[in-house]
Amino acid sequence: MSTRRIIATYAFVMFFLVIALLGTVTAAFGGTSYTEAAGRQSLYTLTAAKARGTIYDRNLQPLTNAERVYVAAVIPSRETLAKLNRAVPEEKREVLRTALESGKPFLIEVTTPVSDDGIQTFSVTKRYANPQPAANLLGYLDSDYNGADGVEKSFDALLAENHGEIDVTFAIDALGNAISGETMHVESTYRIADGGVMLTLDKRIQQCVENACAEIEKGAAVILDCKTGEILASASFPAVDPNDLAACIENEDAPFVNRALCAYTPGSVFKLICAASALECGIDYKEVYTWHWKHCC
């Protein structure tokens, strides 16, 4: 190979090396795409609350969104630990310590508002009470806050119209730890509108039924308005817990099954007719009788 060709090849290789080096420097110091990627990697967003339409009873008493709670967004530090210890129930303090040790920003429910550097508290509604009345009838939500069962699923589009959320964004380092001294950014479209769904249930009657049947291991109880056929209360046991679906999955008694709506044979319904007839005839209801279905023929 001639000297001229060697020099030309060398110059050609060096030219592309310089172009690649300039591209790297440009990306590091001013490249838009690289800067945007770095920005995304340095921000961490948590959703402190989500809004969804309310489910009401026949008297417009809320069955969901009935309780307000405080949720704190936290940048971990020894100072925030000291502040939060007094506002967190004892059973959650170990969770608090673990979250602080991780160094990552986090959310935690507190009993009273806490305001300090690295802590911001929001007053929000809790979707489900503990325990939640008529849980099997109302249903529950999936991980994307969409209706997955019951009334929540049947009227998902209507309930989702009253949407909104509180997003809190933190600055973090390459390891995902909160950067000390940085402030959190809050973006809120959160609101609880009056819109929602009204059921025929009576919240007061519903709670009475659930209290009276609390010892039932498996079964159901339904109260109807005999004049209109409207359902005033509907309870299934064991009830699903929309606040802890994971535990329900592990429960062998199948709390996801709404036993109030299961297909049962109608034989037991006739017992009410027999009992009513006996009372009208003056027969003592305290006596025990053995009845055979052939007697009805």
C-alpha positions as CSV (number, residue, x, y, z in Angstrom):
1,M,0.0,0.0,0.0
2,S,1.4,3.4,-1.0
3,T,2.2,6.1,1.6
4,R,-0.5,8.4,0.1
5,R,-3.2,5.7,0.5
6,I,-2.1,5.0,4.1
7,I,-2.4,8.7,5.0
8,A,-5.8,9.0,3.3
9,T,-7.1,6.0,5.3
10,Y,-5.7,7.3,8.5
11,A,-7.3,10.7,7.9
12,F,-10.7,9.1,7.1
13,V,-10.7,7.1,10.3
14,M,-9.6,10.1,12.4
15,F,-12.4,12.2,10.8
16,F,-15.1,9.8,12.0
17,L,-13.5,9.5,15.4
18,V,-13.7,13.3,15.8
19,I,-17.3,13.4,14.6
20,A,-18.3,10.7,17.2
21,L,-16.4,12.5,20.0
22,L,-18.1,15.8,19.1
23,G,-21.5,14.0,19.2
24,T,-20.8,12.7,22.7
25,V,-19.7,16.1,24.0
26,T,-22.7,17.7,22.5
27,A,-25.0,15.2,24.1
28,A,-23.3,15.6,27.4
29,F,-23.4,19.4,27.5
30,G,-26.3,20.5,25.4
31,G,-28.0,17.6,23.6
32,T,-31.8,18.0,24.0
33,S,-32.7,14.3,24.0
34,Y,-29.9,13.5,26.5
35,T,-30.9,16.3,28.8
36,E,-34.5,15.2,28.7
37,A,-33.5,11.6,29.5
38,A,-31.4,12.7,32.4
39,G,-34.2,14.8,33.7
40,R,-36.6,11.9,33.6
41,Q,-34.2,9.8,35.5
42,S,-33.8,12.4,38.2
43,L,-37.5,12.8,39.0
44,Y,-39.7,10.4,41.0
45,T,-43.5,10.8,41.1
46,L,-46.0,9.3,43.7
47,T,-49.7,9.6,43.5
48,A,-51.0,10.7,46.9
49,A,-54.7,10.4,46.2
50,K,-57.2,9.7,43.4
51,A,-60.8,10.9,43.1
52,R,-63.8,8.8,41.9
53,G,-67.5,9.4,42.0
54,T,-69.4,8.5,45.2
55,I,-71.8,5.6,45.7
56,Y,-74.8,6.7,47.9
57,D,-77.6,4.9,49.7
58,R,-81.3,5.7,49.2
59,N,-81.0,8.7,51.6
60,L,-77.9,10.1,49.8
61,Q,-75.6,8.9,52.6
62,P,-72.2,8.1,51.2
63,L,-71.3,4.4,51.1
64,T,-67.9,5.2,49.6
65,N,-65.7,8.3,50.1
66,A,-67.3,8.5,53.5
67,E,-64.1,9.1,55.6
68,R,-61.4,11.7,55.3
69,V,-57.8,10.8,56.1
70,Y,-54.4,12.6,56.1
71,V,-51.7,11.4,53.7
72,A,-48.2,12.7,54.1
73,A,-45.6,12.9,51.3
74,V,-42.2,12.5,52.8
75,I,-38.5,13.2,51.9
76,P,-36.7,10.8,54.3
77,S,-34.4,12.2,57.0
78,R,-33.9,11.9,60.8
79,E,-35.8,15.1,61.2
80,T,-38.9,13.8,59.3
81,L,-38.7,10.6,61.4
82,A,-39.0,12.6,64.6
83,K,-41.9,14.7,63.3
84,L,-43.8,11.7,61.9
85,N,-43.4,9.4,64.9
86,R,-46.0,11.4,66.8
87,A,-48.5,11.3,63.9
88,V,-48.2,7.7,62.9
89,P,-50.1,4.9,64.8
90,E,-47.8,2.6,66.7
91,E,-48.5,-0.4,64.5
92,K,-47.2,1.6,61.5
93,R,-44.0,2.9,63.1
94,E,-41.9,-0.1,61.9
95,V,-43.1,0.6,58.4
96,L,-42.1,4.2,58.8
97,R,-38.6,3.3,60.0
98,T,-38.1,0.9,57.1
99,A,-39.2,3.5,54.6
100,L,-36.9,6.2,56.1
101,E,-34.0,3.8,56.0
102,S,-34.5,3.1,52.3
103,G,-33.8,6.7,51.5
104,K,-36.6,6.8,48.9
105,P,-39.5,9.3,49.0
106,F,-42.7,7.7,50.2
107,L,-46.3,8.3,51.2
108,I,-47.8,7.4,54.6
109,E,-51.2,7.8,56.3
110,V,-51.0,10.0,59.4
111,T,-53.5,10.7,62.2
112,T,-52.9,14.5,62.2
113,P,-51.5,17.0,59.7
114,V,-47.8,17.3,59.7
115,S,-46.0,20.3,58.1
116,D,-42.2,20.6,58.0
117,D,-39.3,20.7,55.6
118,G,-39.5,17.4,53.7
119,I,-43.1,16.7,54.7
120,Q,-46.4,17.8,53.0
121,T,-49.8,16.6,54.2
122,F,-53.0,16.3,52.2
123,S,-56.5,15.8,53.4
124,V,-58.2,13.3,51.1
125,T,-61.2,10.9,51.2
126,K,-60.7,7.2,51.7
127,R,-62.5,5.2,49.1
128,Y,-63.5,2.4,51.4
129,A,-64.2,2.3,55.1
130,N,-62.8,-0.4,57.4
131,P,-65.0,-2.4,57.5
132,Q,-66.8,-1.4,54.3
133,P,-70.6,-1.6,54.3
134,A,-72.1,-3.8,51.5
135,A,-68.6,-4.6,50.3
136,N,-69.6,-7.5,48.1
137,L,-72.4,-5.6,46.4
138,L,-70.3,-2.4,45.9
139,G,-67.3,-4.3,44.6
140,Y,-63.7,-3.1,44.4
141,L,-61.1,-1.5,42.1
142,D,-58.2,-2.8,40.2
143,S,-54.6,-1.5,40.3
144,D,-55.5,1.3,37.8
145,Y,-58.4,2.5,39.9
146,N,-61.0,1.1,37.5
147,G,-64.1,-0.8,38.6
148,A,-63.3,-4.5,38.8
149,D,-66.4,-5.9,40.4
150,G,-69.9,-5.1,41.6
151,V,-71.4,-1.6,41.3
152,E,-67.9,-0.2,40.8
153,K,-67.6,-2.2,37.6
154,S,-71.2,-1.9,36.4
155,F,-71.1,1.9,36.7
156,D,-67.4,2.4,36.1
157,A,-67.8,5.0,33.3
158,L,-70.1,7.1,35.4
159,L,-68.1,6.9,38.5
160,A,-64.8,7.6,36.6
161,E,-66.2,10.9,35.3
162,N,-65.5,12.6,38.7
163,H,-61.8,11.9,38.4
164,G,-58.6,13.7,39.5
165,E,-55.5,13.0,41.5
166,I,-52.7,14.5,43.5
167,D,-49.2,13.8,42.1
168,V,-46.1,14.6,44.1
169,T,-42.7,14.8,42.3
170,F,-39.4,14.5,44.0
171,A,-35.8,15.0,42.9
172,I,-33.7,11.8,43.3
173,D,-30.2,10.7,42.7
174,A,-29.0,7.9,40.5
175,L,-29.8,5.4,43.3
176,G,-33.3,6.6,43.7
177,N,-32.7,8.3,47.0
178,A,-34.2,11.7,47.7
179,I,-31.9,14.6,47.2
180,S,-31.5,16.6,50.5
181,G,-32.6,20.2,50.4
182,E,-34.7,19.8,47.3
183,T,-38.4,20.7,47.4
184,M,-41.2,18.5,46.2
185,H,-43.5,19.6,43.4
186,V,-47.3,19.1,43.8
187,E,-49.7,18.9,40.9
188,S,-53.3,18.5,41.8
189,T,-56.5,17.9,39.8
190,Y,-58.1,16.3,42.9
191,R,-61.7,16.9,43.7
192,I,-64.6,14.9,45.1
193,A,-67.7,15.9,43.2
194,D,-71.3,15.3,44.3
195,G,-71.9,13.1,41.2
196,G,-72.1,9.4,41.5
197,V,-74.6,6.5,41.8
198,M,-77.6,6.2,44.3
199,L,-78.7,2.7,45.3
200,T,-81.8,1.4,47.1
201,L,-79.7,0.3,50.1
202,D,-80.3,2.0,53.4
203,K,-76.9,2.5,55.1
204,R,-78.4,2.3,58.6
205,I,-80.2,-1.0,57.9
206,Q,-77.2,-2.3,56.1
207,Q,-74.9,-1.7,59.1
208,C,-77.5,-3.2,61.5
209,V,-77.7,-6.4,59.4
210,E,-73.9,-6.7,59.2
211,N,-73.6,-6.2,63.0
212,A,-76.3,-8.7,63.7
213,C,-74.7,-11.4,61.5
214,A,-71.1,-10.7,62.4
215,E,-70.7,-14.3,63.8
216,I,-71.8,-16.0,60.6
217,E,-68.9,-17.8,59.0
218,K,-70.5,-18.4,55.6
219,G,-73.9,-17.2,54.4
220,A,-75.9,-14.1,53.4
221,A,-78.6,-11.8,54.6
222,V,-80.9,-9.7,52.5
223,I,-83.6,-7.2,53.6
224,L,-86.3,-6.3,51.0
225,D,-89.1,-3.7,51.0
226,C,-92.1,-6.1,50.7
227,K,-94.2,-3.4,48.9
228,T,-91.6,-2.4,46.2
229,G,-89.1,-5.3,46.2
230,E,-86.3,-2.8,46.6
231,I,-83.2,-4.1,48.3
232,L,-82.6,-2.3,51.6
233,A,-79.6,-4.3,52.7
234,S,-77.5,-7.0,51.2
235,A,-74.6,-8.7,53.1
236,S,-72.4,-11.7,52.3
237,F,-70.2,-13.5,54.8
238,P,-67.3,-13.6,54.9
239,A,-67.2,-10.2,53.2
240,V,-64.6,-9.1,50.7
241,D,-62.2,-6.5,52.1
242,P,-61.6,-3.9,49.3
243,N,-58.7,-2.5,51.3
244,D,-56.8,-5.8,51.4
245,L,-57.6,-7.9,48.4
246,A,-54.4,-10.0,48.8
247,A,-55.6,-11.4,52.1
248,C,-59.0,-12.2,50.5
249,I,-57.3,-14.3,47.8
250,E,-55.6,-16.4,50.5
251,N,-58.9,-16.9,52.4
252,E,-60.3,-20.4,51.7
253,D,-63.8,-19.3,52.6
254,A,-64.0,-17.4,49.3
255,P,-64.9,-13.8,50.4
256,F,-65.0,-12.8,46.7
257,V,-68.2,-14.8,46.3
258,N,-71.3,-12.7,46.8
259,R,-73.5,-15.3,48.5
260,A,-76.5,-13.0,48.5
261,L,-76.6,-13.3,44.7
262,C,-75.7,-17.0,44.4
263,A,-78.2,-19.5,43.0
264,Y,-79.9,-21.3,45.9
265,T,-82.9,-23.6,45.7
266,P,-86.1,-21.7,46.7
267,G,-87.3,-24.4,49.3
268,S,-86.4,-22.3,52.3
269,V,-88.5,-19.4,51.1
270,F,-91.6,-21.5,51.7
271,K,-90.7,-21.7,55.4
272,L,-91.7,-18.1,55.7
273,I,-95.2,-18.9,54.3
274,C,-95.5,-21.8,56.7
275,A,-94.4,-19.6,59.6
276,A,-96.8,-16.8,58.7
277,S,-99.7,-19.3,58.4
278,A,-98.8,-20.9,61.8
279,L,-98.8,-17.5,63.5
280,E,-102.2,-16.6,62.0
281,C,-103.6,-19.8,63.3
282,G,-102.3,-19.1,66.8
283,I,-99.7,-21.9,66.9
284,D,-96.9,-21.3,69.4
285,Y,-93.9,-20.2,67.3
286,K,-91.6,-21.6,70.1
287,E,-92.6,-25.2,69.3
288,V,-90.4,-27.3,67.0
289,Y,-92.1,-28.9,64.0
290,T,-90.9,-31.4,61.4
291,W,-92.2,-30.6,58.0
292,H,-92.0,-32.7,54.9
293,W,-92.4,-31.3,51.4
294,K,-95.0,-34.1,50.6
295,H,-97.4,-32.4,53.0
296,C,-97.7,-29.6,50.5
297,C,-99.2,-31.8,47.8
